[in-house]
Amino acid sequence: MTLSNVAMGDFLRYLGINWTSTLICCICIFLEAAGITLTAGSTVTLHCSNNTIGDLLQLAWRRNGTLLFSFRPQKASNSGSVTLSSNQKTSGSRIIRSPAAATLNLTMSTLESQLYALIIERAQKSHTGNYNCEMTTDSGVLEQKWELVITEGNSTSRMVGSTVTLHCSNNTIGDLLQLTWRRNGTQLFSFKPQKALNSRSVTLSSNQKTSDSRIIRSPAAATLNLTMSTLESQLYPLIIESAQKSHTGNYTCEMTTDSGFFEQKWELVITDEAESSEIHDATAVIVRCVCFLVVTITALAIMRRVCKQRSKNIT
């Protein structure tokens, strides 16, 4: 029996033992092909309770127990928002912004009409946490809490002809005051819910407005043939039936509630079936090539090791 035959026999036995792991490797490569929960890039505005502002003596914002802002309102103060540097303090309005607030790039409105809101523009995953608004009033100390979770941005891809339904966040609906849908910054729907409203979807003509439900459907929504459910149980979704490539865009749901202002975003891409098929075929080819390379490299490495061992034994 020649050295090559012996080596091949050992190789096959070795490969038989390790075939399972090689196959698993190929399969793995093939498979790679609330609180308030919002997506990254959203704008978050948290309001303190509006029934204690009149006799407010001091207000503090905290995140995970760490002080963000400490504020003693002055009735003569007309500034709109706090943009102080870390630990900077003004003698007039007595505001302190902590290093933590500066690091997270947070601001705070000093307007009583805005309920001294905490503002997070373009929220990121690092803003996730438990937020508290502590209010000291003539009536006592009151506290309001939020659990904020920021997730990665929503990117949705669908084929032409699909039905697409985009839902607003379900954790702020209870005290919803107004809801607005936008596409690429252009308003689609403006809606002020009425608890007595029982209609399922909006099919109003351009700019038509009803006195009961206070719904406005814009010309842009009419052109794109979009509808919006007015059912709270369905989270007031935007509905696109038989989606076309012209529906591709960045969609936003803006919610104004008793607790603050929240924004949720989606990047929607509508593709042709042919394009989707081409992408799938290309991915399949890449996967097969990678699997072939893995098997070939593994086989060569094993054969080299077996040959080297046999040569050593014969010597």
C-alpha positions in Angstrom: 0.0 0.0 0.0 1.5 3.3 -1.0 1.9 6.3 1.3 -0.7 8.2 -0.7 -3.3 5.4 -0.3 -2.6 5.2 3.4 -2.9 9.0 3.8 -6.1 9.0 1.8 -7.6 6.3 4.0 -6.6 8.2 7.2 -8.0 11.4 5.7 -11.3 9.8 4.9 -11.6 8.4 8.4 -10.7 11.7 9.8 -13.0 13.5 7.5 -15.8 11.1 8.5 -15.3 12.1 12.1 -15.2 15.8 11.4 -17.8 16.0 8.6 -20.5 16.9 11.0 -18.6 20.0 12.3 -17.8 21.0 8.7 -21.5 20.7 7.7 -22.5 22.7 10.8 -20.0 25.4 9.7 -21.7 25.7 6.3 -25.2 25.8 7.8 -24.2 28.6 10.2 -22.8 30.6 7.3 -26.0 30.0 5.3 -28.1 31.3 8.3 -26.2 34.4 8.6 -27.6 35.5 5.2 -42.7 49.4 27.2 -42.0 51.9 29.8 -41.6 53.9 26.6 -39.9 52.1 23.7 -38.8 54.2 20.7 -36.3 53.9 18.0 -32.9 55.5 17.7 -33.0 59.0 16.2 -36.4 59.8 17.7 -37.1 62.9 19.6 -38.3 62.4 23.2 -39.8 65.1 25.4 -40.8 64.1 29.0 -43.2 66.5 30.8 -43.6 66.8 34.6 -47.2 66.6 35.9 -49.2 69.7 34.9 -51.3 69.8 38.1 -48.5 70.9 40.5 -46.7 73.7 38.5 -48.6 76.6 40.0 -46.8 76.3 43.4 -43.6 74.7 42.3 -40.6 75.5 44.5 -37.9 73.3 43.1 -37.6 70.6 40.4 -35.0 67.9 39.8 -34.6 65.6 36.8 -32.7 62.3 37.4 -31.7 59.3 35.3 -31.0 56.0 37.1 -30.7 58.0 40.3 -28.1 60.5 38.9 -29.0 64.1 39.0 -29.4 65.7 35.5 -30.9 69.1 36.3 -31.8 71.0 39.5 -34.1 74.0 38.9 -35.8 76.7 41.0 -38.2 78.6 38.8 -38.4 82.4 38.6 -41.6 83.8 37.3 -39.7 86.5 35.5 -37.6 84.0 33.6 -38.4 84.0 29.9 -35.7 81.6 28.7 -36.9 78.7 26.6 -34.5 76.0 27.4 -31.3 75.3 29.4 -28.1 75.0 27.5 -25.7 75.6 30.4 -22.3 74.0 30.5 -21.6 71.3 33.1 -22.3 72.6 36.6 -22.9 76.1 35.4 -25.3 78.0 37.6 -27.2 81.2 37.1 -28.0 83.5 39.9 -31.3 84.6 38.4 -33.1 81.3 37.7 -30.9 79.0 39.8 -30.4 76.2 37.4 -27.8 73.5 37.6 -27.0 71.2 34.7 -24.9 68.2 35.8 -22.0 66.6 33.9 -24.2 63.6 33.2 -26.8 65.8 31.4 -24.0 67.4 29.4 -22.5 64.0 28.4 -25.9 62.8 27.2 -26.6 66.2 25.4 -29.8 66.8 27.3 -31.7 70.1 27.6 -34.6 71.2 29.8 -37.3 73.7 29.1 -37.7 76.4 31.7 -41.1 77.4 30.5 -44.0 76.7 32.8 -46.3 76.3 29.8 -44.1 73.4 28.7 -44.1 71.8 32.2 -40.3 72.1 32.5 -39.8 69.3 30.1 -36.7 67.2 29.7 -35.8 67.1 26.0 -33.7 64.4 24.2 -33.1 65.1 20.5 -32.0 62.3 18.3 -32.1 59.7 21.1 -29.6 56.9 21.1 -29.4 53.5 22.9 -27.2 55.2 25.5 -30.2 57.3 26.6 -32.0 54.2 27.7 -32.8 54.3 31.5 -35.2 55.2 34.3 -36.0 58.9 34.4 -37.6 60.7 37.3 -39.0 64.2 37.7 -39.0 65.3 41.4 -41.2 68.3 42.2 -41.1 70.1 45.6 -44.3 72.2 46.0 -46.2 73.9 48.7 -48.2 70.7 48.9 -45.3 68.4 49.3 -42.8 66.3 47.3 -44.2 64.6 44.2 -42.4 62.3 41.7 -43.1 61.1 38.2 -41.3 58.2 36.5 -40.6 56.9 33.0 -38.8 53.8 31.9 -37.3 54.8 28.5 -35.9 52.2 26.1 -34.2 53.2 22.8 -33.8 50.5 20.3 -32.0 50.3 16.9 -33.8 52.1 14.1 -36.6 50.3 12.2 -35.7 49.4 8.6 -38.4 47.6 6.8 -38.2 46.0 3.3 -41.2 44.8 1.4 -42.0 43.7 -2.1 -44.3 45.5 -4.6 -47.9 44.6 -4.0 -47.5 43.9 -0.2 -49.7 45.3 2.5 -47.6 47.4 5.0 -48.9 48.3 8.4 -46.9 50.7 10.6 -47.9 50.8 14.3 -47.3 53.7 16.7 -45.8 52.8 20.1 -48.4 51.1 22.4 -47.2 52.6 25.6 -48.4 56.2 25.2 -51.8 55.7 23.8 -53.8 55.9 27.0 -53.4 59.7 27.4 -53.0 60.5 23.7 -53.9 64.1 22.8 -52.8 64.3 19.2 -51.1 62.0 16.6 -49.4 62.9 13.3 -48.1 60.7 10.6 -45.4 62.0 8.2 -43.4 60.8 5.2 -40.1 62.4 4.4 -41.2 65.3 6.7 -44.5 65.9 4.8 -47.7 65.5 6.9 -50.0 62.6 6.0 -52.5 62.5 8.8 -53.3 64.7 11.8 -55.6 63.1 14.4 -57.1 64.0 17.7 -58.8 60.9 19.1 -62.3 60.8 20.5 -63.2 58.0 22.8 -66.7 57.7 21.3 -65.3 57.3 17.8 -66.1 53.8 16.4 -65.0 54.1 12.8 -62.3 51.7 11.7 -60.3 53.7 9.2 -60.0 57.1 7.7 -61.0 57.5 4.0 -61.5 61.2 3.9 -60.8 63.2 0.8 -57.9 65.7 0.7 -58.0 68.2 3.5 -61.5 67.0 4.6 -62.0 67.5 8.3 -64.8 66.1 10.6 -66.0 68.0 13.6 -66.3 64.9 15.8 -63.0 63.1 15.3 -60.9 66.0 14.2 -59.0 64.1 11.5 -57.1 65.7 8.6 -55.9 63.7 5.6 -53.4 65.6 3.5 -53.2 65.7 -0.3 -49.9 63.7 0.0 -51.8 60.8 1.8 -54.5 61.0 -0.8 -52.0 60.8 -3.7 -50.3 57.8 -2.1 -53.7 56.2 -1.3 -52.9 55.8 2.4 -55.3 55.1 5.2 -55.1 55.2 9.0 -56.9 53.2 11.5 -58.6 55.2 14.3 -58.9 52.2 16.7 -56.9 52.6 19.9 -56.6 48.8 20.1 -54.8 48.8 16.7 -52.4 51.6 17.9 -53.6 54.0 15.1 -51.5 52.4 12.4 -50.7 53.8 9.0 -51.9 51.3 6.3 -50.4 50.9 2.8 -52.3 48.5 0.6 -50.6 47.1 -2.5 -47.4 49.0 -1.8 -45.5 50.4 -4.8 -41.9 51.6 -5.1 -43.2 55.2 -4.9 -44.1 54.4 -1.2 -40.4 54.1 -0.3 -39.4 56.7 2.3 -38.9 57.6 5.9 -42.1 57.5 7.9 -42.7 59.1 11.3 -45.4 58.8 13.9 -45.5 61.8 16.3 -47.5 61.4 19.5 -48.4 64.2 21.9 -49.6 62.9 25.2 -50.1 64.1 28.8 -46.7 62.6 29.5 -44.8 64.4 26.7 -43.9 64.3 23.0 -42.7 61.1 21.4 -41.6 60.2 17.9 -41.2 56.9 16.2 -39.5 56.3 12.8 -39.3 53.7 10.1 -37.2 53.5 6.9 -39.5 51.7 4.4 -38.1 50.3 1.2 -40.4 48.8 -1.5 -38.6 46.6 -4.0 -39.5 44.7 -7.2 -39.9 41.0 -7.0 -37.2 40.7 -9.7 -34.8 42.7 -7.6 -35.5 40.6 -4.6 -35.0 37.4 -6.6 -31.6 38.7 -7.9 -30.5 39.5 -4.4 -31.6 36.1 -3.2 -29.7 34.3 -6.0 -26.6 36.3 -5.5 -26.7 35.5 -1.7 -27.1 31.8 -2.5 -24.1 31.8 -4.9 -21.9 33.5 -2.2 -23.0 31.0 0.4 -22.2 28.0 -1.8 -18.8 29.5 -2.6 -18.0 30.1 1.0 -19.0 26.6 1.9 -16.9 25.1 -0.9 -13.9 27.1 0.3 -14.4 26.0 3.9 -14.5 22.3 2.9 -11.5 22.6 0.5 -9.3 24.4 3.0 -10.3 21.9 5.7 -9.5 18.9 3.5 -6.1 20.3 2.4 -5.2 21.1 6.0 -6.1 17.5 7.1 -4.3 15.9 4.2 -1.2 17.9 4.9 -1.2 16.9 8.6 -1.8 13.2 7.8 1.0 13.1 5.2 3.4 14.8 7.5 2.6 12.3 10.3 3.0 9.3 7.9 6.3 10.5 6.6 7.5 11.0 10.2 6.4 7.4 11.1 8.1 5.8 8.1 11.3 7.7 8.8 
